[in-house]
Amino acid sequence: MKKRFFSRGLFFTMMLVFVLALAACSEKEAATPTPSTNTGDTKTEEKPANEEGVYSIDDFNNVKTNEGSAIEGGSITYGLVSDTAFEGTLNYNFYSGNPDSVVLGWFDEGLLTWDKDYVYTNDGAATYETSEDGKTFTLTIRDNVNWHDGKPVTAEDLQFAFEVIGHKDYDGPRYDSNFTNVVGMDEYHAGKAKTISGIKVLSDKKISITYKESTPSLLTGGVWTYPLAKHIFGDMEVAKMSSSKEVRETPIGFGPFKVETITPGESVTYVKNEDYWRGAPKLDKVTLKVINPTTVVQELKSGGVDLVDAFPTEQYKDNADMSNVEFLGTIDRAYTYIGFKLGTWDEANGKVVTNPDAKMADKNLRKAMWMAVDNDQVGKRFYNGLRWNATTLIPPSHPEFHDSNNPGVAYDPEAAKALLDEAGYKLDGEFRTKPDGSPLEINFVSMTGGDIAQPLAQYYVQSWAAIGLKVNLEMVEFNSFYDRVGNTGKDDPNIDVYQAAWGVGIDVDPAGLYGRDALYNFSRFSSEKNDELLAKGVSAEAFDVEKRKEIYNEWQQYMVDEVPVFPTLYRAVVAPVNKRVMNYAIGDGTGIYLNDLAVNADKPVVAE
């Protein structure tokens, strides 16, 4: 074992020296939590080893320590850490990228909140009841919940959101099994009905939604709770909504702050919503601005920003003692992964079409590529332990269903070589050919972002070269990256492999990412077995938590065996907060909301 550990460490060190000598670009995260709406335990079973310079999420709290007394009013500046502009699709019914969700989180919200176990509560802008058979949800919107223009948020607004998302001309990413499960949605989507029969407006503030099947996921994120203002969008063509000025330039919500001005892609100024249903915010103003990862430390130390959405974890080690901030941390509801392009998206029928002849169709090739990379060392060396080796596609942010006993696929480059040999990928000089003897070149796309984005991607390329695979790397900025891997339903045929990240949401059901009808299933993997297991996970038998664990454990192992994608790293979110900030938290279940946010001084504390 000592010999293997030495060889593994030496290999990684040599690769690290190589890649750090390259020109570093940047990497934009695909998913980071917005400021908390909900007290989750931030512990993880897979705590990184206690080595010098290696940290654990156990080292952090997720609630800010209050110092002093809050002043009346005041303003803060919030940093959205990114090397690229936010896209600017500022409506929950249409957005797709995480940067836009961060912008949205300050001025809009869903009608329901959730607790630390991700179960809907009755503490939100609406309350809910379920029928005895669990198929009908009745939501009652509070009387004092109003849009920023003063119009009440109504049951018709929520009904309208379902009608827009279910419309044949809808161009967003939301239409999936959570919507097709609504009674009458199939007929409406096909144009055979003018209304959705399973949705009934009972009064101005009361609506019922009936589903074909009662599933455990309905209580944990499966009910769409983001209304769409009918008085604004009601006369607009569905196909034109996502690009309209009402989404891009003058968006409204019913959250704690109102959008005052937008500099597209760069910044947003918000002012307090005096009419917010939880009570007027303590702060008068919030300014959100995009900050490049290379300047985030300077901005924090100088007080240029009070807090950020997420701090680049690779920079934590050198800045852990920053004197003017408190670092908060929590487990991210996300993971990074390597995906393999296995098919295309059938836009007309809204489903994945898997191609058995795709370049990456051989799971032996995919498994060998997983075996070739040492993600344990990646987490320690690149991220100081604040990301760590991922094993399955349900992350430890959902400890009830994450299979901590599943080891995934172990790092073993020699076994990877043997597997490729057996599968017919023979060496022809430095690199391998396909089993038919023709050249094999794999096109790999990764995102720009922080200083280590390109070195990390280059490490993967070199790891694959070490087992004889010729892989060509292309670095792409965030918005273009997701367009090319299939965010709009169009898959770039020149991409074979890609490195990305998933935000998994509060619902553990993975169908929205890996289902046959999921646009976000960018690998375009499908199979009858996958369909069967995903259906079982939300079936009546899955109301038994132990049975649901058993089903999802089987699914996690199935995806380890099939390798349509492989997880690389689970992640901690580390968020530095200026010492003047009060009443702030990250993560789920804290019960601290953005209208509570306050400051104890007019100006930020500056680092010593």
N, C-alpha and C positions, 0 to 999 in steps of 0.2 A: 504493500500500500504506500510505503514511503517513496518507493521508486516512481510509482505512478503519479503521486502528488507532485514530485519534483519535476517530472517530465511535463506535466500539465501546466504547472506554474511557469516553467521555462518557456514553453511554447507561447503562452499568453503574453509573457513579458516581452519576448522577441516581437510578437505581433504589435503590441502596444507601442514599443519603441518605433516600429515602422510607421504605424498610422499617425502617431503624434508628430512625426516629421513632415506630414503632409499639410497642405493648406487647409485650415479649418474653416468650415462654413457654419451653418446653424441648423437647428432642428425645432420645428414647432410642434408642440404637443397637440394631440387630437382631442384630448379630453382632460379637463381639470375641474374640480368642484367650484361652483360659484359660492359667494358668501352664504353661510349656513342658514337654512330654514328649519332645520331639525337637529340625546347625549349618546353618541355611539362610542363603543369601546374601540380604541385605536390600537389594540394589541393584535399581533399576528402570530400564528403558530409557527410560521417559517421565519423567525427572527434571524437575521444574518449573524454570522459568527462574531464573537467579541474580539476583534483584532484591532490593533492600533490604527487609528484613522478610519475605522469602519463603524458607522452609527446604526442605530436601530430606531424604528418608529416608536418603540417603547420609551425612547428618551424624551418624548414630546407630550405636551398637553394640547388639546384642540380648542380650549377656551382662553381668551385673553385675560390676563390679570389686570384688574382695574387699579389705577393709581390716581390719588387726588380726587377732586370733585369736578363734575361736569360743568362746563360753562353753558350759558344759553346760546343756542344757535351754533354758529361756526360752520366750517367747511373742511372737506378732506379731498385729497387727490389719490386716485386709485390707479395703479399701474396694471395694464394688460400686457403681460410679457410675451412678446412675439417679434419675429424678424420680418413679419409681413403685415399688411393692412388687414383689418377685419373686413369680411365680405360685405356686410351691411344688409343682410336679409333679417330685418328686425321684427319678426313676428313668430311666435312659437309654432304656428301652423305651417310655416314654410322654411324656416332656417334648417341648416344641416351641420355647419361647422361649430366647434366649441367656442371659438372667439366670439361669434355672434351670440351664443347663449350666455356668455359672461356679460356682454352689453345688455342683453334682455333682462338679466336677473335683477338689475337695479330699478327697472320701471314696470315690469310685468310679472305675473305669477300665475300658477294654476289655482283652481278653485279649492283643491284639497291639499292638505299637508300630510306628512307621514312621520312615524316615530322611528326610533333607532333600529327597529326590526323591519323597517320599510313598509309597514302596514298603514293604510290610510286612517287618519284620525278625523274627528269632528271639530278640530280647532282652526280650520281654514276659513276661506271666504265663503264656503258652503258647507253644509252638513249633508250626510247621506244615510240612507237606510237600504237594506237589501230585502228582497222577498224570501219567503221560506225556502224556495227551491234554489236560491242564489243566482237566479238568472236576470232579475230585474233590479237595477239600481235607481233609486229616486234621490235626486240632488235638490236641495233647497238653498238657494243663494241668499245670503244675508241682505236685509233691506238697505244697509248702508254701503253696499259694494257698488261703486260707480266708476265708469270710465273717466279718464282724465279730462274729457271735455264736459263732464257733468252729467252725461246721460247714464241711466242705470244699466248695470250689467244684468242681462235678462236670460231667461231660459231659452228664448229664441236665438240669442247669440251663441249659446252652446250647440243648439240644434244646427245652426248655420255652419258652425265649424265642421261638424260631421258631414253636412251636405257638400261643403267645398272639398274636403279631403276625399270624400267618396266619389266626387265628380270625375267623369272620364277625361276632362281637360286639366285636372289638377297636376301640377308639375313638381310638387314637393316630395319628400321621402317618407311621409307618415303612413301612407295607405298600406297596411299589412294585416296580419291575422287578427289583431285586436279590433280592426274595423270590419273585416269580412265576417267576424263572429256576431256582428249586430244583426238582429232579425230585419230582413228587408234590404240589407245593404247590397247584396248581390244584384237584385232586381234594379235597384236605383243606379248602381254603377253601370249596368248594362243598358241603361236608358229605357227599361221596361216599366219603370215607375217614376212618378214625379216627386215622391217623398219617400222617406225611409220609414217603413211601417213600424219598426221596433222603437222608434223615438217619438215620444208624445210630450208636448208642452201642456202641463197641467194648470199653470198659472203664470203670471209674469216672472215669477222667481222660482218656479218649481218645474222639474222635468224628469221623466222616467226614460231609462234606456234598457231595453230588453235584449239579451244575448241568446244565441242559439244554444250555447253550452255554458254551464256554470264552471268556471275554472278557478283554481287557487290564485292565479295571477291577477284576477280582476281586483282583488283587494290590495295588491302590491304594485300598482302602476299600470294595470291593464285597461283602466277606464280613462278615456281621453277627457281632460278637465280644463282645456285651454279654450275659452270662448273666442269667437271672432266677431268684432263689432259690426253687426248687420247694418246699422245706420250709416256706416262708412263704406262697407264693401258690398252691400246688398245689390246695387245696380251695376257692379263691375263684372266684366267677363272673367271667369275663373282663370283662364290661361294668362291673363294680364295682371293678376293680383300680386304675385311674388315680386314682380319688377316695378310695381307702382310706387309713386312718391309716398303713398300712405304707409308703405312698408319700409321704404328706403330713406325717406327724407323727413317725414313728419309722423313717426309711429306713436301710437298711444297704447296704454295698458291701464291696469287698475292697481299698480304697485305703489310702493312708498314714495317714489320720486317720479317726476315728470321730465321728459326730454325737452330741454330748452333749445340747444343748438347741437348740430352734428357737423363735424369736419369729416367727410367721408373717409372711412378706413383708418382714421388717425385719432379722433377724440370725440367725446360726447360730454356735454354739460347738462347736468340734471339739477332741478330745483325741487324743494320739498312739496309733496302732495298734501296740502292741508286737509283734504277730504279723505285721506287714506282710512280704510275701514278699521284698522287696528288702532288708529290714533295718529295724529300728525307726527312726522319724524322729528327727532331732536335736532338733527342737522338742517341747516338752511340749503346747503348746496354740496354736490359731489361732482368732481371732474374726473372722468375716465380718460386716460391717454395711453396709447400704445408705446411700449418701451422695449427697445432692443435688448435681448439677453446680455449683450456685451456691455451695456451701460446701466443695468439694473442696480448693481452695487453702489455705483456713484450716486444714482438717484435716491436710493434709500438713505445713504449716509448723509447726504446734503439736505434731506427733507423735501426733495423734489417730489417724492410720493410718500404717502403715509402707509400704504399697504399695497400688496400686489396679489394677483390671482394665484400665482404659484411661483416660487423661487426656483431657479435652475439647481437641482439637487447636486449637480457636479461642482457647483460653486460654494456649497455649504461649508465644507471643511475649512476653507481659507477665510470664511466670514462668520463662523459660528459665534465669535465673541463681539460682533457688532454692537456697540454700546447703546445705541439709541432705539433698538427694536427688541421685541420679544418674538422668538420663532415659535409658531404654532405648527403642529403636524397631525396628520391623520392618514389612514389608508385610503388610497384613491380607489374609487369605483371604476377602475380601468386597468388595462394592461397593454403593453406593446407586444407586437407579434410580427412574424414573417408570414406573408400570404402567398399562395401559389395560384396563378391564373389557370382555371380549369374549364372555363366556358365563357358564355356571354349572357347578357340580360335580354330577354324577350319583352320588349316594351309593350307590344300590342296585347300580350296575354298576362303581363305583370308577373313573370316568373323567371327563374334561373334555367338556362339550358346548358347542361354540362356536356362538354365535348370529350368523348373517350380517346380522341386522337390528339389532344392538346400536348404541347411539348412537355409539360410538367405532370402528365396524367399518371405516370408510374409512381406509386406510393413508395417504392423502394428508393427512388431518387430523392423524393421529398424527405423521407426518414433519414437518409444519409446526410442530407443538408442540415437537419436538426442535430444529429449526432456530432457534426463537425464543429459546432460552436459552443463555447464554454460560457454560458450565461451566468453561472455563479461568479466567475471571475469578472465578467463584464459589470455586474452589479457592484462588486467591491471596488474595482479599479477605476471605473468610469464614474460611478455614482456614490462611492463611499458607503455602500450598504443601504442607501436610501431608495434603491431599487434592488430587487433580488430575484433570483432564479424562479421563473414561472414554470409550472408543471402541467396545469390543466386550464381549460377555457372558462371555468367559473372561478373568479378570483377570491382571495380571502376577505375581501370587503363583504362577502356574503358567507360568513363562517358556517352557517347552518347547512349549506349545500356544497361548499368547496370541499373537495375530497383531498384532505391533507395527507392521506395515506397513499395517494397515487404519485409515484415518483416521476411521471412523465417519461421522457427519453434522456438517458444519461449521456454526458459528453464522452465520446469514445471515437476519436478520428480513425484509429486502426480498424475498429469494427465497421465504421462507415466505408472505408476503402474496401473491405471484404464484401460488404453488402453490394456495393456498386459492381465489384468484379462478378459476383454471382448473378447479378441482374443483367450482365452483358455490356456494361459500360466500360470498355477496355481502354487502357492507356495507349495513346498514339503520340509518343513524345511526352511533352509536359502535361497535356490535357487528354481527357477521355472523349471517345466518340459515343454516338448513340448505339444501341444494340445492333442496328442494321449497318453500322460502320460509317455512317455519315457524320460530319462534324457536329458537335454539340456546343452551342453558345447560348448562354442564359442572360437575358436582359433584366437587370435589377434596378428598381427605382426606390429612392428614399427621400425623405423630406429634409429641407434645410431648417435651421433653427439655432440652437446654442453652439458654443465653440466646439463641442465634441460630435456634432451630428455627422460630419463627413468622416472624421477618424473612426467613429463607431461603425458606420456603414462600410468603410474600407476594411475594418477588422473582419467583418462578415465575409467580404469578398476574398480576403487573404485566407481565411479559414476554409472556404470552399476550394480555393486554389490548392490548398495543402492536401486535399483529397482528390485532386485532379480535375476539378470542374472550372471551366473558363466562364467567368461571370463578368459582365460589363455593367459598370455602375453609372447611374445618372442621378444627380441631385436636383430636386424640384421644389419650388416654394409651395407652401401649404395649400392655397386655394387651387392652384393648377394641379397639384398632386392628386387631390381627391376627385377633381373633374376627370382626370385621366384613368384613375382606377375604377371609375364607374359611378360616381356620385349622381350624375345626371342620367344614368342608364346606358351610357355609351362607354364601352370598354376599349381602351387603347390596345390594339392588337400587338403592339411592339413591346408590351410589358409581359414578362413571364413570372417575375417574383417582385414583391414589394414589401417594404417595412412600414408599418403604420401603428395606430393605437385605437383601441375601442374604449368608449365610455359605456359601461354596461347598464346604466340606469338603475332604478330601485327594484325593478322586477327581475328576479333571477332567470326567468324564462329566456333562453338564448335564441328563440325562434326569430326575433327581430334582427338578429345578426347572422344567423346560419340557416334560417328557414328557406324553403324553395321559393316562397313569394316575397322574400325580403330584399329590397333594393340594396341594402347595406351588406348583403352577402357578396362582398367584392371578389371572393375567390371563385364564385359561381359553382360551388360544390353542391351536389344534391344526390340523394340516394333514397331508396325505399326504407332502408333501416333508419336513416336519419329522420325521415318523415315520421316513422313509427315512434321513435323515442321522444321526439319533440312533442308529438301529440299526446303520448302517455304522460309527459311532464305537466300537462295542463288538463288532464282528464279527471273524472270524478274520483278515481282511485288515488289521485295525487293529493286530495284533501287530507289524507293520512300523511303527516309530515315524514314519518319513517319510510313510507312507500315512495314518496317523492324523492327523498334522499337516495334511495336505492336506484330509482330511474335515472336521476342525474349523475350518479356515480357511474352507471353503465354508459351513459352518453359521453361523459368525460373520457372514459377509457376508449370508447369507440372512436372519438376524435383523435386521441393519441395514436391509435392504430392506423387510422386513415390519413392523417396529417394533411388535410386540405389547407390548414394553416398550422403554425406552431407558436405557442406563447413564448415570449422571450423574457420579459421582466414584469413582475408585479411592482407597484409603485407607492411610495409615500408622497403626499403633498406636503411641502414645507412652505409656510407662509409667514414672512417677517412682518410685524405690525409695529408701527411707531408707538413709543411709550405714552404719547398723549391720547391715543385712541382707547375708548372705553366701550364695553358692551358689544364685543365682537367675537365670533367663533367660526370655525370651519367644520365641515362634516355634517353628519345627520343626527337629528334628535336632540339638539341642544336647547331648543325652545327660545333661542335668541334670534331676533329678527332684525332686518335692516332699519326699521323705524326706531329701534332701540339705540342704534349707533350714535356715539357722542364723542366729544373731545374735552380734555381738561385744560386746554390752552389754545390761544388763537393761532399759534404757529407750531410746526412740527419740532420735535427735539432733534438736534443735529448731533451727529456722531462726534465723540471726542477725538 
